[in-house]
Amino acid sequence: MRRKLLLAAVGVVAGLSGSLFVLGSDIFDPVSSAAPIPVVPPVPVAEATVTKQDVPIELDGLGRVQAFNTVTVRTQVEGQIQQIAYDQGQTVKKGDLLVTIDPRIYQAKLEQDQAALARDQAHLANAQANLGRYKPLERSGYATDQQVDTQQAMIDQLQASIKGDQAVIDQDQVELGYTKITAPITGVTGFRLVDEGNVVHPTDANGLVTIAQIQPIAVLFTLPQAALPDIQRQMAGAGTAGLTVEAWSQDGTGKLDTGTLETLDNTVDAASGTITLRADFPNPQKMLWPGEFVQARLVLRVQHDGLTVPAAVVQRGPDGAFAWVVRPDGTVVPQPIQVAQMVRGTALVTSGLAAGQTVVSDGQYGLQRGDTVTARGPADAADAPLMNSQTDTLGIQP
């Protein structure tokens, strides 16, 4: 009986052990109990291709438009304004009538001096006739040498008087001509400073009107003094053709005209460390106006077959500029690069990239080496903005 009870107990223990083993295998099996590994979706980005093209090397400076010539028209004689023959803001040509001043007093003086000339000419003719009579009498002894010499002296005196009369007449004619004031240059008139009916004087401070020559026109702009040696070398190499300068609107959205660099100032501004340059523009459409602020872009040379990417591709890190390069397997890696210039949204890269490579142009925020990316178009990005360098600034967390 004792043996039977012992065998029964062993059987119960074995059964429980088997059940525990089966249950334990379900609980502790490493294959069946492992948590599912989450699949990381590709990071949406915008992509661009490194392209090769000719890129102008430019220097940008703030410029101010200056009239090629500016003239303040003043009167040179005193009198009342009878007529104003121009409109404010009108383009006038050299020699066009601007203002007429009452000429009567100057006309009367001219006629008076012309009469004096005629009188002296008549006296001269009479004196010459008398001299012609004295000379035969002198030879026959009826006239003395003194009479002849006195008559000759009178003729010389009258001839001198006639020259003086003619000089006075010339002066009168000049003054009379000043009563009709004409444009000394071709340009645009400003506001009228004196109205009809006013009496003007040569000593008046303001003048009558100002004329600004705007075709051609000049732009004065400044650049850092560090660029001076390169500018001088390029000017020497350009010869008579000169370096090209482009004038852009102050916000940089539109080109106004293309001109030529004329000269450099003879000194560097010690306070700002800049050099002032002057460029002349033909200004055919009158897009440049005196006093206007513009962006002046001096084209030093053209970099042939330069590597370019959108400016947004260039990122800044502790070690300098870099770009996220998309590898053939769709993963990204940061690539250090050297940037020569960034102009109008395009960066010129001198090292670190090769033509044809794919780079990330938007959505770089939060990227890490080895992340998988997927390209998205502008329309997709409009629905869900990409995470870029502005994301953190806007308070958005990835």
C-alpha positions in Angstrom: 0.0 0.0 0.0 2.8 2.4 0.9 4.5 1.7 -2.5 1.3 2.5 -4.4 0.9 5.8 -2.5 4.5 6.8 -3.3 4.1 6.1 -7.0 0.8 8.1 -7.1 2.5 11.1 -5.5 5.4 10.9 -8.0 2.9 10.9 -10.9 1.1 14.0 -9.6 4.4 15.8 -9.2 5.5 14.8 -12.7 2.2 16.0 -14.1 2.5 19.4 -12.4 6.1 19.7 -13.7 4.9 19.1 -17.2 2.2 21.6 -17.0 4.6 24.2 -15.6 7.1 23.5 -18.3 4.4 24.0 -21.0 3.2 27.1 -19.3 6.7 28.4 -18.8 7.6 27.8 -22.4 4.7 30.1 -23.4 5.8 32.8 -21.0 9.6 32.8 -21.4 10.0 31.9 -25.1 12.2 34.8 -26.4 10.7 34.5 -29.9 7.1 34.7 -29.0 7.4 37.2 -26.2 9.5 40.0 -28.0 7.8 43.4 -28.6 7.3 44.3 -32.3 10.1 46.6 -33.6 8.5 49.9 -34.8 9.1 50.8 -38.4 10.5 54.4 -38.8 8.9 56.1 -41.7 11.1 58.0 -44.2 11.6 61.7 -43.4 9.8 63.9 -46.0 12.2 66.4 -47.5 12.6 68.5 -50.6 15.5 67.6 -52.9 17.7 69.4 -55.4 20.4 68.4 -57.8 23.9 69.9 -57.9 24.2 71.6 -61.3 27.1 72.9 -63.3 26.8 76.3 -64.9 28.5 79.7 -65.5 28.2 81.8 -62.4 29.1 85.6 -62.2 31.2 86.5 -59.2 29.6 89.5 -57.8 30.0 92.1 -55.0 26.9 93.7 -53.6 26.8 97.2 -52.2 24.3 99.8 -51.2 24.2 102.6 -53.7 22.5 105.9 -54.3 21.5 107.3 -57.6 23.1 110.7 -58.6 22.2 112.9 -61.5 25.0 112.9 -64.1 24.8 116.7 -64.1 22.7 119.0 -62.0 22.2 122.7 -62.8 20.5 125.4 -60.9 19.2 127.9 -63.5 19.6 131.5 -62.4 19.0 134.9 -64.0 22.0 137.0 -65.0 20.0 140.2 -65.4 17.4 141.9 -63.3 13.8 142.2 -64.5 10.3 141.0 -64.3 9.4 137.4 -65.5 7.1 137.7 -68.5 6.8 134.0 -69.4 7.6 130.6 -68.1 7.9 128.2 -71.1 8.4 124.9 -69.4 6.3 122.5 -67.3 7.4 121.2 -64.0 9.0 117.7 -64.4 9.3 118.2 -68.2 12.3 116.8 -70.1 13.9 119.7 -71.8 16.7 119.7 -74.4 19.8 121.9 -74.3 18.8 125.3 -75.8 15.1 125.0 -75.1 13.5 128.3 -73.9 12.7 128.2 -70.1 12.0 131.8 -68.9 11.5 135.2 -70.6 12.4 138.3 -68.7 11.1 141.8 -69.7 13.6 142.8 -72.4 12.5 146.4 -73.0 15.0 148.2 -70.9 17.9 146.2 -72.4 16.5 146.7 -75.9 16.4 150.5 -75.3 19.9 150.6 -74.0 21.1 148.7 -77.0 19.5 151.1 -79.4 21.0 154.1 -77.5 24.5 152.7 -77.8 23.9 151.8 -81.4 23.1 155.5 -82.0 26.3 156.6 -80.3 28.2 154.3 -82.6 26.5 155.8 -85.6 27.4 159.3 -84.4 31.0 158.4 -83.8 31.2 156.7 -87.2 29.9 159.9 -88.8 32.5 162.0 -87.0 35.2 159.6 -88.2 34.0 159.9 -91.8 34.2 163.7 -91.5 37.6 163.7 -89.9 39.0 161.4 -92.6 37.5 163.7 -95.3 39.2 166.7 -93.7 42.5 164.8 -93.5 42.2 164.1 -97.2 41.8 167.9 -97.8 44.8 168.8 -95.6 47.3 166.6 -97.2 47.3 168.3 -100.7 47.3 171.7 -99.0 50.3 170.6 -96.9 52.3 169.8 -100.1 51.5 173.2 -101.6 52.3 175.0 -98.4 48.9 176.1 -97.4 48.5 173.8 -94.4 51.1 173.1 -91.7 52.3 169.7 -90.5 50.7 170.4 -87.2 47.3 170.7 -88.7 47.7 167.4 -90.5 49.0 165.6 -87.4 46.1 167.0 -85.3 43.6 165.8 -87.8 45.2 162.3 -87.8 45.1 162.2 -84.0 41.4 163.1 -84.2 40.8 160.2 -86.6 42.6 157.8 -84.2 40.5 159.0 -81.3 37.3 158.5 -83.2 38.4 155.1 -84.3 39.0 154.2 -80.6 35.6 155.6 -79.6 34.0 153.4 -82.3 35.7 150.3 -80.9 34.4 151.3 -77.4 31.0 151.8 -78.8 31.0 148.4 -80.4 32.1 146.8 -77.2 29.3 148.4 -75.3 26.9 147.2 -78.0 28.2 143.7 -77.7 27.6 143.8 -73.9 24.1 145.2 -74.5 23.4 142.3 -76.9 24.6 139.8 -74.3 22.4 141.3 -71.6 19.5 141.4 -74.0 20.1 137.7 -74.7 20.1 137.0 -71.0 16.4 138.0 -71.0 15.6 134.7 -72.7 16.9 132.0 -70.4 17.4 128.6 -72.1 18.3 125.1 -70.8 22.0 124.7 -70.4 21.8 120.9 -70.5 19.4 118.2 -71.5 17.5 116.9 -68.5 14.4 116.9 -66.3 13.2 120.1 -64.7 12.3 120.2 -61.0 9.6 122.3 -59.3 9.2 125.9 -60.3 10.9 128.1 -57.8 9.6 131.5 -59.1 6.3 132.3 -60.7 5.4 134.7 -63.6 5.3 138.4 -62.6 8.0 138.2 -60.0 11.1 140.5 -60.3 14.2 138.4 -60.2 17.8 139.4 -59.5 21.2 137.8 -60.2 21.8 137.6 -56.5 18.7 135.6 -55.7 19.7 132.5 -53.6 17.2 129.9 -54.9 17.4 130.5 -58.7 14.6 129.8 -61.1 14.6 126.0 -61.5 16.9 123.0 -61.3 17.6 120.6 -64.2 19.0 117.1 -63.6 20.6 115.1 -66.4 19.4 111.5 -65.9 20.4 110.0 -69.3 23.0 108.9 -68.6 22.9 108.7 -64.8 25.4 107.7 -62.1 25.3 105.5 -59.1 27.6 105.8 -56.1 28.0 102.7 -54.0 30.3 101.4 -51.3 32.1 98.1 -50.9 34.4 96.8 -48.2 38.0 97.9 -48.5 39.1 94.2 -48.4 37.7 93.8 -51.9 39.8 96.7 -53.3 42.8 94.7 -54.5 40.6 92.3 -56.4 38.6 95.1 -57.9 41.7 96.9 -59.1 43.1 93.7 -60.7 39.8 93.1 -62.5 39.6 96.7 -63.7 43.1 96.5 -65.1 42.3 93.3 -66.9 39.0 94.6 -68.3 40.7 97.5 -70.1 38.5 100.0 -71.9 35.5 97.7 -71.8 35.2 98.2 -68.0 33.5 96.1 -65.4 29.8 95.5 -65.5 27.6 96.9 -62.7 23.9 96.0 -62.3 21.5 98.3 -60.5 18.7 96.4 -58.6 15.8 97.7 -56.7 16.4 98.2 -53.0 14.5 95.0 -52.1 16.5 93.1 -54.7 13.5 91.9 -56.7 14.0 93.6 -60.0 16.9 94.8 -62.1 16.7 98.4 -63.1 19.6 98.9 -65.5 23.1 97.6 -66.5 26.0 100.0 -66.6 29.8 100.2 -66.4 32.1 100.9 -63.5 33.8 104.3 -64.1 36.1 105.0 -61.3 37.0 104.5 -57.6 37.2 107.2 -55.0 40.8 108.3 -54.2 40.5 107.5 -50.5 39.1 104.8 -48.2 36.6 105.9 -45.6 38.5 105.2 -42.4 35.4 105.4 -40.2 33.5 102.6 -42.1 36.4 100.8 -43.8 34.7 101.1 -47.2 35.6 102.4 -50.7 33.2 104.4 -52.8 32.8 103.5 -56.5 30.9 105.2 -59.3 29.1 103.5 -62.2 27.4 105.1 -65.1 24.1 103.8 -66.6 22.4 104.7 -69.9 19.0 104.6 -68.1 16.9 104.4 -71.3 13.7 103.6 -69.4 14.3 106.2 -66.7 14.1 103.5 -64.0 16.9 105.2 -62.1 16.1 108.5 -60.4 18.3 110.9 -58.6 18.4 110.3 -54.8 17.0 106.7 -55.1 18.6 104.0 -53.1 19.5 100.8 -55.0 21.5 97.6 -54.7 24.6 97.8 -56.9 26.1 94.5 -58.0 29.6 94.7 -59.4 30.4 91.7 -61.6 34.1 90.9 -61.2 34.4 87.9 -63.4 32.5 84.7 -64.5 33.2 81.4 -62.9 32.8 78.8 -65.7 31.3 75.4 -64.9 30.7 76.4 -61.3 28.7 74.0 -59.0 25.5 75.6 -57.8 22.8 74.6 -55.4 19.8 76.5 -54.0 20.9 78.6 -51.1 18.6 76.7 -48.7 20.8 73.6 -49.2 23.6 75.3 -47.3 23.5 74.5 -43.5 25.7 75.9 -40.8 27.3 73.8 -38.1 30.0 74.0 -35.5 32.6 73.0 -38.2 31.3 75.3 -40.8 29.0 74.9 -43.8 27.6 71.5 -44.8 24.9 70.0 -46.9 22.8 66.9 -46.5 23.6 64.5 -49.4 21.1 61.9 -50.4 22.8 58.6 -51.1 21.5 56.1 -53.7 19.9 53.9 -51.0 17.8 56.9 -49.8 19.7 57.7 -46.7 21.4 61.0 -45.9 24.8 62.0 -44.8 26.1 65.5 -43.8 28.9 66.6 -46.2 31.2 69.6 -45.4 31.3 72.1 -48.2 33.0 75.4 -49.1 30.7 78.2 -50.4 32.2 81.0 -52.5 29.1 83.2 -52.7 25.3 83.2 -52.2 23.5 85.5 -54.7 19.8 85.6 -55.4 19.0 82.3 -53.8 21.8 80.4 -55.4 25.0 79.2 -53.7 28.3 78.7 -55.6 30.1 75.6 -54.0 33.8 75.3 -54.6 34.4 72.0 -52.8 32.5 69.1 -51.1 29.9 68.3 -53.8 29.9 66.9 -57.4 27.6 67.7 -60.3 24.6 65.4 -60.4 24.5 64.7 -56.7 21.1 64.9 -54.9 21.0 67.1 -51.8 18.3 68.1 -49.3 17.0 71.7 -50.0 14.2 71.7 -47.3 13.2 69.6 -44.3 16.7 69.4 -42.8 15.6 70.0 -39.3 16.1 67.0 -37.1 17.9 64.9 -39.7 20.6 62.5 -38.5 23.3 60.6 -40.3 21.8 57.5 -41.9 18.1 58.6 -41.8 16.0 57.5 -44.7 14.3 60.3 -46.6 11.6 60.6 -49.2 11.2 63.5 -51.7 8.2 65.7 -51.6 7.0 68.3 -54.0 6.0 71.8 -53.2 2.3 70.9 -53.4 2.7 68.2 -50.8 4.8 70.5 -48.5 2.0 73.0 -48.6 -0.3 70.6 -46.8 2.3 69.6 -44.2 5.2 72.1 -44.0 8.6 70.5 -43.9 10.8 70.7 -40.8 13.5 73.2 -41.8 15.9 75.6 -40.1 12.9 78.0 -39.3 10.9 75.3 -37.5 12.5 75.8 -34.1 12.4 79.6 -34.5 8.6 79.3 -35.0 8.2 77.2 -31.9 7.4 74.0 -33.7 9.0 70.8 -32.4 9.5 67.8 -34.7 
